Amino acid sequence: MGKEGLASLGDSTRLDFFFGPSGACFTGGVFNIRKRTSSSRARPVEGFGVTVMPQPLSKVIHGDPGIVIMGPGEEQKRPKLAALAFSVISHMACADSMLAQLAGSLTMGRAKPVIELFADAQNETRKSAILHALARSHLEPDRLELFDAIIKLYDRAGALRNPIGHGVWGAIDRLPDALLLINPRDELLVDGRIDLIRQKRKEAAKAGEEFEVVALNRLEDALFEEYRRLIVVYREKDFLDIIRQIESVWNFLGEFNALVRRDRQIPSGGQRKFDALARQPEIRTLIEHSRKASKARPSRGH
């Protein structure tokens, strides 16, 4: 296994990243947006439930981007960016670990079955439900409010990490400073539509229906345009911005966890630090929004 790249992660952090046969394997293929071919296409992505910083390929390159290759090994063409992508995953793993530590801190480790249930939960929705149940049982209202805000920031960070961890990577010669990402989950839907169009076009051509063939050609071109809109372009700044967001969340989780532990051992004197954490701009904004939303809700009985 050879060292392929060394990426700078800011002024004080550096990451060695190794590529080799133990790396992740992705399904994918080659497709040429200019031509109608039957080659395998990986499905591009858009959004992932958050406003992502990376731009769609259609906004970065207007018109024909040429041949786009997605699949195993393509990320190695951009070793520095691949290292940053790995760092995003690594940073979020640290945040996940801190979240698990917080679950233990909320009960001071005494509810071992509950902690084990949280640690073993594979479904994020179930894990979140367990954590919120622990928080409601062990935190005062103002601290529960702070906890909820931090968890919202954690969820947002996870939404930025998820496509990087689960998508398929590619590269294009026209963008030597970027990696491309596609989401495989919708690939079957898009390819299924293309396959249906091709089958109908074949039948129309056999029947001599020229106008129908032209119409189906245009429809297929529109689907390729959809590909261009859905392919996401990641540059160095995008990865670094995501890493900084995750680092911020990790710090918030760590500080809150430390305060909860300290509060369990020394109940008095910790409120000022909880209040200081709640005044952090990102957290304060979410708390204020939550309070406004609560006031806007109709009270029970009305």
Secondary structure, 3 states (H helix, E strand, C coil): CEEEEEEECCCCCEEEEEECCCCCCCCCEEEECCCCCCCCCCCCCCCCCCCCCCEEHHHHCCCCCCEEEECCCHHHHCHHHHHHHHHHHHHHHHHHHHHHHHHHHHCCCCCHHHHHHHHHCCCHHHHHHHHHHHHHHHCCHHHHHHHHHHHHHHHHHHHHHHHHHHCEEEECCCCCCEEEEECHHHHHHHHHHHHHHHHHHHHHHHCCCHHHHHHHHHHHHHHHHHHHHHCEEEEHHHHHHHHHHHHHHHHHHHHHHHHHHHHHHCCCCCHHHHHHHHCCHHHHHHHHHHHHHHHHCCCCCC
